Amino acid sequence: MRKITKFQVKKEVLIKVGERVIIDDIEWKVAEIIDDIATLYREAIGGESHTIQKTIKEVKSLLLKKA
């Protein structure tokens, strides 16, 4: 019996790490992308850091609004 090899299909790159998006007048930076979830990062004035997670589709729609 033959051994079946699975190949990962290269997905279309919709967003990139480092891109910036605006949510409620606050600028967020894409910190990492794992599967279909993007982690967004920002630093507050007091030095605190904040992260949120959004789907790639949500982030892509925010990028389109910016353009």
Secondary structure, 3 states (H helix, E strand, C coil): CCCCCCCCCCCCCCCCCCCEEEECCEEEEEEEEECCEEEEEEECCCCCEEEEEEEHHHHHHHHHHHC
